[in-house]
């Protein structure tokens, strides 16, 4: 894994991947192991907007992505943080470049069949984009090449602790900030 050097240690880990890939679960555990802060961008957007993700999507995906872009910009000044990005953050113009420059971007890669298994009908009901399953599949396919531009990839199979271990293995050798 090659991480661009900017003269400072890496103090931000960004997790990307499709919905249901485990970004929040892995991010929480990794941050807890390291004693770093954890930020879930979806929760940040909800707190900042005072509205739920489905409510924001009801106003249009553009509204949601605007808040998401603001969250990303705010994270530029936060150090010692593990961030679970939104699944579509990589589609915001310029976001992929910022994620790759401001920290280490890791892709939690989940096959389509596993997405469907994890997001059973009850889980899909909570996600505004699931109104059209064919469109959701097209989004997954469209985002794959964007996710593939991450610094590293973790296949998410087996128990969650194994995913966190895999992320830590990928980060070996990267000069990380160790204390706030």
Backbone as CSV, one residue per row, in Angstrom:
resi,resn,N_x,N_y,N_z,CA_x,CA_y,CA_z,C_x,C_y,C_z
1,UNK,0.863,-1.176,0.000,0.000,0.000,0.000,0.897,1.222,0.000
2,UNK,0.659,2.131,-0.914,1.427,3.361,-0.990,0.544,4.516,-0.564
3,UNK,1.013,5.216,0.447,0.270,6.367,0.949,1.076,7.612,0.617
4,UNK,0.453,8.611,-0.033,1.204,9.820,-0.354,1.685,10.504,0.915
5,UNK,2.895,10.973,0.907,3.459,11.645,2.065,3.322,13.151,1.879
6,UNK,2.913,13.823,2.914,2.753,15.269,2.865,3.649,15.954,3.878
7,UNK,4.605,15.219,4.434,5.502,15.796,5.423,5.003,15.623,6.848
8,UNK,3.826,15.056,7.014,3.299,14.821,8.358,2.826,13.386,8.451
9,UNK,2.702,12.912,9.667,2.176,11.568,9.853,0.701,11.538,9.492
10,UNK,0.229,10.363,9.113,-1.188,10.183,8.792,-1.980,10.124,10.091
11,UNK,-2.975,10.977,10.203,-3.780,11.047,11.427,-5.260,10.799,11.164
12,UNK,-5.589,10.364,9.961,-6.972,10.087,9.611,-7.040,8.795,8.809
13,UNK,-7.934,7.911,9.212,-8.214,6.693,8.455,-9.649,6.829,7.969
14,UNK,-9.836,6.773,6.658,-11.166,6.842,6.067,-11.540,5.458,5.555
15,UNK,-12.716,4.981,5.947,-13.230,3.695,5.473,-14.320,3.971,4.456
16,UNK,-14.200,3.345,3.300,-15.192,3.503,2.255,-15.705,2.128,1.854
17,UNK,-16.791,2.104,1.155,-17.399,0.861,0.694,-18.902,1.046,0.599
18,UNK,-19.548,0.082,-0.010,-20.984,0.172,-0.230,-21.747,-0.006,1.074
19,UNK,-23.003,0.380,1.074,-23.821,0.185,2.268,-23.807,-1.290,2.649
20,UNK,-23.722,-1.521,3.953,-23.671,-2.889,4.447,-22.280,-3.489,4.458
21,UNK,-21.257,-2.696,4.113,-19.901,-3.247,4.057,-19.227,-3.309,5.421
22,UNK,-19.812,-2.685,6.432,-19.240,-2.760,7.774,-18.380,-1.572,8.165
23,UNK,-18.492,-0.461,7.457,-17.655,0.706,7.747,-17.813,1.176,9.193
24,UNK,-19.031,1.250,9.661,-19.273,1.722,11.029,-18.767,0.715,12.050
25,UNK,-19.061,-0.546,11.845,-18.632,-1.587,12.793,-17.116,-1.672,12.873
26,UNK,-16.451,-1.696,11.723,-14.991,-1.769,11.700,-14.403,-0.483,12.272
27,UNK,-14.944,0.644,11.863,-14.423,1.929,12.321,-14.493,2.094,13.827
28,UNK,-15.619,1.726,14.412,-15.755,1.814,15.880,-14.718,0.953,16.591
29,UNK,-14.571,-0.271,16.118,-13.634,-1.193,16.768,-12.182,-0.735,16.593
30,UNK,-11.844,-0.289,15.391,-10.479,0.174,15.146,-10.164,1.396,16.015
31,UNK,-11.073,2.345,16.050,-10.869,3.546,16.871,-10.728,3.175,18.349
32,UNK,-11.533,2.243,18.813,-11.449,1.821,20.218,-10.097,1.160,20.500
33,UNK,-9.626,0.315,19.588,-8.328,-0.350,19.778,-7.201,0.675,19.905
34,UNK,-7.278,1.727,19.105,-6.194,2.700,19.044,-6.364,3.864,20.007
35,UNK,-7.558,4.001,20.567,-7.819,5.162,21.407,-8.015,6.427,20.583
36,UNK,-8.426,6.257,19.323,-8.696,7.389,18.443,-10.182,7.708,18.485
37,UNK,-10.554,8.824,17.958,-11.950,9.226,17.834,-12.564,8.480,16.652
38,UNK,-13.860,8.218,16.741,-14.595,7.613,15.629,-15.679,8.579,15.175
39,UNK,-15.797,8.752,13.866,-16.849,9.591,13.294,-17.566,8.799,12.216
40,UNK,-18.879,8.713,12.347,-19.732,8.144,11.304,-20.321,9.338,10.560
41,UNK,-19.971,9.492,9.291,-20.420,10.675,8.549,-21.933,10.782,8.473
42,UNK,-22.635,9.652,8.392,-24.100,9.712,8.360,-24.650,10.306,9.652
43,UNK,-24.088,9.902,10.789,-24.549,10.462,12.076,-24.185,11.947,12.174
44,UNK,-23.024,12.322,11.642,-22.612,13.728,11.629,-23.632,14.544,10.832
45,UNK,-24.006,14.032,9.662,-24.974,14.724,8.802,-26.309,14.874,9.531
46,UNK,-26.755,13.817,10.187,-28.019,13.897,10.922,-27.941,14.934,12.035
47,UNK,-26.851,14.929,12.776,-26.703,15.892,13.878,-26.631,17.320,13.347
48,UNK,-25.881,17.518,12.290,-25.686,18.858,11.734,-26.971,19.405,11.110
49,UNK,-27.715,18.550,10.431,-28.924,18.990,9.733,-30.157,18.990,10.630
50,UNK,-30.097,18.201,11.719,-31.268,18.063,12.573,-32.348,17.191,11.953
51,UNK,-31.968,16.443,10.908,-32.922,15.580,10.206,-32.320,14.202,9.989
52,UNK,-33.175,13.226,9.810,-32.704,11.866,9.545,-32.256,11.759,8.085
53,UNK,-31.482,10.733,7.799,-31.042,10.494,6.422,-32.245,10.322,5.490
54,UNK,-33.263,9.510,5.856,-34.429,9.407,4.962,-35.114,10.762,4.726
55,UNK,-35.184,11.602,5.765,-35.787,12.928,5.583,-34.976,13.769,4.603
56,UNK,-33.665,13.713,4.716,-32.820,14.474,3.797,-32.960,13.963,2.370
57,UNK,-32.983,12.644,2.214,-33.149,12.077,0.878,-34.513,12.426,0.291
58,UNK,-35.511,12.589,1.145,-36.836,12.994,0.656,-36.771,14.374,0.009
59,UNK,-35.811,15.186,0.429,-35.610,16.505,-0.181,-34.724,16.430,-1.414
60,UNK,-34.199,15.251,-1.672,-33.337,15.048,-2.833,-31.940,14.635,-2.406
61,UNK,-31.362,13.756,-3.188,-30.023,13.266,-2.870,-29.004,14.393,-2.859
62,UNK,-29.218,15.420,-3.669,-28.293,16.560,-3.717,-28.198,17.228,-2.346
63,UNK,-29.325,17.356,-1.659,-29.331,17.954,-0.314,-28.475,17.130,0.629
64,UNK,-28.664,15.810,0.609,-27.867,14.935,1.467,-26.383,15.051,1.133
65,UNK,-26.031,15.014,-0.138,-24.620,15.059,-0.540,-23.981,16.400,-0.153
66,UNK,-24.755,17.470,-0.124,-24.225,18.775,0.306,-23.787,18.692,1.764
67,UNK,-24.628,18.124,2.613,-24.260,17.951,4.026,-23.059,17.007,4.169
68,UNK,-23.040,15.974,3.353,-21.937,15.021,3.401,-20.612,15.702,3.016
69,UNK,-20.654,16.563,2.003,-19.458,17.309,1.590,-18.995,18.239,2.711
70,UNK,-19.951,18.856,3.424,-19.605,19.708,4.570,-18.935,18.881,5.672
71,UNK,-19.443,17.686,5.905,-18.851,16.813,6.930,-17.415,16.484,6.565
72,UNK,-17.192,16.149,5.314,-15.844,15.818,4.872,-14.914,17.014,5.066
73,UNK,-15.359,18.185,4.684,-14.529,19.386,4.838,-14.210,19.636,6.315
74,UNK,-15.180,19.443,7.193,-14.959,19.649,8.627,-13.920,18.672,9.174
75,UNK,-13.869,17.481,8.610,-12.932,16.459,9.096,-11.482,16.759,8.720
76,UNK,-11.287,17.698,7.833,-9.917,18.057,7.432,-9.087,18.524,8.628
77,UNK,-9.734,19.140,9.591,-8.997,19.667,10.742,-9.011,18.718,11.946
78,UNK,-9.600,17.542,11.798,-9.677,16.579,12.898,-8.552,15.555,12.729
79,UNK,-7.836,15.311,13.820,-6.741,14.342,13.789,-7.068,13.172,14.701
80,UNK,-6.327,12.081,14.519,-6.501,10.880,15.324,-7.956,10.414,15.263
81,UNK,-8.411,10.204,14.036,-9.810,9.861,13.815,-9.922,8.744,12.789
82,UNK,-10.861,7.853,13.035,-11.264,6.840,12.069,-12.655,7.244,11.610
83,UNK,-12.829,7.365,10.300,-14.075,7.884,9.735,-14.756,6.828,8.878
84,UNK,-16.017,6.549,9.182,-16.857,5.725,8.313,-17.550,6.693,7.365
85,UNK,-17.099,6.712,6.124,-17.719,7.607,5.152,-19.062,7.032,4.723
86,UNK,-19.865,7.842,4.084,-21.078,7.330,3.471,-20.694,6.525,2.237
87,UNK,-21.520,5.569,1.872,-21.212,4.741,0.709,-21.062,5.521,-0.574
88,UNK,-21.734,6.661,-0.670,-21.675,7.470,-1.880,-20.748,8.667,-1.790
89,UNK,-20.037,8.811,-0.680,-19.130,9.955,-0.518,-18.148,10.048,-1.680
90,UNK,-17.674,8.909,-2.164,-16.683,8.904,-3.248,-17.230,9.510,-4.543
91,UNK,-18.554,9.657,-4.657,-19.144,10.241,-5.865,-19.254,11.765,-5.798
92,UNK,-19.002,12.351,-4.652,-19.029,13.806,-4.535,-17.824,14.350,-5.292
93,UNK,-18.027,15.320,-6.178,-16.884,15.851,-6.932,-15.741,16.292,-6.006
94,UNK,-14.564,15.763,-6.265,-13.367,16.102,-5.501,-13.179,15.337,-4.206
95,UNK,-14.187,14.611,-3.767,-14.090,13.928,-2.467,-13.044,12.822,-2.468
96,UNK,-12.983,12.049,-3.510,-12.032,10.943,-3.564,-10.596,11.463,-3.421
97,UNK,-10.300,12.546,-4.102,-8.964,13.126,-4.012,-8.677,13.629,-2.600
98,UNK,-9.671,14.259,-1.978,-9.476,14.752,-0.609,-9.274,13.585,0.360
99,UNK,-10.079,12.559,0.241,-9.938,11.390,1.122,-8.546,10.779,0.993
100,UNK,-8.064,10.662,-0.226,-6.744,10.054,-0.474,-5.604,10.955,0.007
101,UNK,-5.808,12.243,-0.016,-4.759,13.185,0.377,-4.736,13.419,1.880
102,UNK,-5.895,13.476,2.505,-5.992,13.846,3.920,-5.770,12.684,4.873
103,UNK,-5.660,11.483,4.364,-5.466,10.334,5.240,-5.265,9.072,4.435
104,UNK,-5.461,7.955,5.084,-5.410,6.659,4.410,-6.853,6.250,4.131
105,UNK,-7.116,5.947,2.874,-8.453,5.534,2.445,-8.438,4.032,2.214
106,UNK,-9.284,3.313,2.964,-9.365,1.865,2.842,-10.775,1.451,2.407
107,UNK,-10.811,0.542,1.452,-12.072,0.044,0.892,-12.437,-1.269,1.559
108,UNK,-13.601,-1.295,2.182,-14.164,-2.542,2.701,-15.023,-3.108,1.572
109,UNK,-14.483,-4.104,0.926,-15.068,-4.663,-0.295,-16.007,-5.811,0.042
110,UNK,-17.269,-5.630,-0.308,-18.273,-6.650,-0.039,-18.958,-7.035,-1.359
111,UNK,-19.023,-8.328,-1.669,-19.691,-8.770,-2.899,-21.197,-8.458,-2.852
112,UNK,-21.788,-8.310,-4.028,-23.202,-7.967,-4.127,-24.087,-8.956,-3.364
113,UNK,-23.816,-10.243,-3.503,-24.649,-11.246,-2.810,-24.596,-11.035,-1.295
114,UNK,-23.438,-10.613,-0.797,-23.305,-10.368,0.640,-24.044,-9.093,1.044
115,UNK,-24.037,-8.090,0.181,-24.822,-6.868,0.447,-26.286,-7.253,0.631
116,UNK,-26.787,-8.062,-0.274,-28.193,-8.485,-0.198,-28.472,-9.278,1.074
117,UNK,-27.535,-10.135,1.459,-27.725,-10.940,2.671,-27.733,-10.054,3.911
118,UNK,-26.777,-9.140,3.982,-26.664,-8.273,5.158,-27.826,-7.306,5.278
119,UNK,-28.240,-6.789,4.156,-29.347,-5.829,4.176,-30.625,-6.550,3.782
120,UNK,-31.066,-7.389,4.688,-32.312,-8.105,4.455,-33.439,-7.082,4.310
121,UNK,-34.631,-7.512,3.956,-35.713,-6.552,3.734,-35.922,-5.558,4.879
122,UNK,-35.748,-5.983,6.113,-35.917,-5.052,7.239,-34.825,-3.983,7.219
123,UNK,-33.583,-4.393,6.934,-32.477,-3.444,6.870,-32.591,-2.496,5.695
124,UNK,-33.160,-2.973,4.612,-33.332,-2.131,3.427,-34.361,-1.048,3.671
125,UNK,-35.347,-1.333,4.505,-36.405,-0.361,4.774,-35.846,0.913,5.400
126,UNK,-34.715,0.803,6.101,-34.099,1.959,6.750,-33.262,2.789,5.783
127,UNK,-33.058,2.311,4.578,-32.156,2.958,3.624,-32.951,3.562,2.482
128,UNK,-32.880,4.894,2.335,-33.703,5.564,1.334,-33.430,5.130,-0.102
129,UNK,-32.227,4.685,-0.404,-31.900,4.332,-1.785,-32.493,2.996,-2.219
130,UNK,-33.043,2.209,-1.291,-33.544,0.891,-1.642,-34.927,0.909,-2.264
131,UNK,-35.435,2.060,-2.624,-36.763,2.091,-3.248,-36.743,1.405,-4.612
132,UNK,-35.586,1.351,-5.251,-35.449,0.702,-6.555,-34.216,-0.209,-6.516
133,UNK,-34.412,-1.501,-6.229,-33.266,-2.419,-6.108,-32.370,-2.471,-7.346
134,UNK,-32.950,-2.324,-8.539,-32.122,-2.328,-9.748,-31.199,-1.118,-9.776
135,UNK,-31.707,0.016,-9.337,-30.880,1.225,-9.267,-29.788,1.068,-8.217
136,UNK,-30.090,0.409,-7.119,-29.083,0.179,-6.077,-27.951,-0.675,-6.646
137,UNK,-28.291,-1.697,-7.389,-27.263,-2.524,-8.012,-26.408,-1.693,-8.979
138,UNK,-27.047,-0.853,-9.786,-26.305,0.001,-10.720,-25.361,0.942,-9.962
139,UNK,-25.808,1.449,-8.814,-24.934,2.311,-7.992,-23.719,1.522,-7.509
140,UNK,-23.960,0.297,-7.046,-22.865,-0.545,-6.558,-21.831,-0.731,-7.670
141,UNK,-22.295,-1.080,-8.860,-21.395,-1.297,-9.999,-20.660,0.003,-10.350
142,UNK,-21.379,1.112,-10.373,-20.792,2.408,-10.723,-19.715,2.836,-9.724
143,UNK,-19.905,2.497,-8.451,-18.957,2.922,-7.420,-17.728,2.027,-7.303
144,UNK,-17.798,0.800,-7.789,-16.666,-0.119,-7.644,-15.338,0.479,-8.122
145,UNK,-15.285,1.110,-9.316,-14.005,1.677,-9.744,-13.540,2.844,-8.857
146,UNK,-14.473,3.526,-8.233,-14.109,4.612,-7.316,-13.539,4.030,-6.032
147,UNK,-14.216,3.038,-5.474,-13.712,2.382,-4.268,-12.320,1.795,-4.523
148,UNK,-12.107,1.274,-5.718,-10.841,0.627,-6.058,-9.666,1.610,-6.064
149,UNK,-9.938,2.897,-6.014,-8.867,3.900,-5.966,-8.379,4.154,-4.541
150,UNK,-8.936,3.432,-3.581,-8.476,3.549,-2.194,-7.029,3.085,-2.105
151,UNK,-6.353,3.474,-1.038,-4.975,3.044,-0.819,-4.872,1.538,-0.589
152,UNK,-5.915,0.953,-0.025,-5.905,-0.473,0.253,-7.311,-1.039,0.255
153,UNK,-7.398,-2.354,0.127,-8.687,-3.055,0.057,-8.714,-4.181,1.078
154,UNK,-9.842,-4.300,1.768,-10.053,-5.391,2.717,-11.316,-6.134,2.289
155,UNK,-11.182,-7.427,2.018,-12.358,-8.247,1.753,-13.049,-8.525,3.076
156,UNK,-14.324,-8.255,3.140,-15.033,-8.384,4.416,-15.765,-9.723,4.465
157,UNK,-15.029,-10.706,4.962,-15.574,-12.039,5.146,-15.165,-12.521,6.526
158,UNK,-15.943,-13.414,7.084,-15.622,-13.941,8.404,-16.072,-12.995,9.506
159,UNK,-15.573,-13.212,10.719,-15.999,-12.387,11.858,-15.435,-10.966,11.771
160,UNK,-16.160,-10.029,12.346,-15.791,-8.617,12.266,-14.391,-8.341,12.806
161,UNK,-13.998,-9.033,13.861,-12.652,-8.792,14.407,-11.576,-9.137,13.374
162,UNK,-11.853,-10.096,12.506,-10.902,-10.439,11.447,-10.761,-9.284,10.459
163,UNK,-11.834,-8.552,10.226,-11.766,-7.394,9.319,-10.899,-6.303,9.931
164,UNK,-11.095,-6.083,11.239,-10.308,-5.061,11.926,-8.837,-5.458,11.906
165,UNK,-8.551,-6.729,12.147,-7.173,-7.219,12.070,-6.601,-6.984,10.672
166,UNK,-7.400,-7.236,9.642,-6.939,-7.045,8.260,-6.633,-5.576,7.987
167,UNK,-7.453,-4.680,8.500,-7.194,-3.249,8.345,-5.875,-2.899,9.034
168,UNK,-5.672,-3.387,10.238,-4.422,-3.095,10.943,-3.217,-3.644,10.179
169,UNK,-3.348,-4.817,9.585,-2.236,-5.369,8.791,-1.920,-4.465,7.607
170,UNK,-2.952,-3.938,6.951,-2.736,-3.032,5.829,-2.009,-1.763,6.266
171,UNK,-2.265,-1.341,7.486,-1.689,-0.083,7.969,-0.273,-0.235,8.528
172,UNK,0.212,-1.463,8.638,1.590,-1.659,9.115,2.549,-0.952,8.152
173,UNK,3.474,-0.242,8.720,4.455,0.454,7.901,4.045,1.869,7.512
174,UNK,2.790,2.219,7.736,2.352,3.586,7.471,2.656,4.399,8.722
175,UNK,3.288,5.549,8.551,3.618,6.402,9.704,2.347,7.051,10.217
176,UNK,1.803,6.499,11.293,0.571,7.011,11.869,0.874,7.832,13.106
177,UNK,0.076,8.846,13.347,0.168,9.568,14.610,-0.261,8.611,15.718
178,UNK,0.476,8.542,16.763,0.151,7.577,17.800,-0.527,8.203,19.006
179,UNK,-0.343,9.486,19.196,-0.977,10.132,20.346,-1.546,11.470,19.909
180,UNK,-2.671,11.850,20.471,-3.250,13.146,20.098,-2.411,14.312,20.586
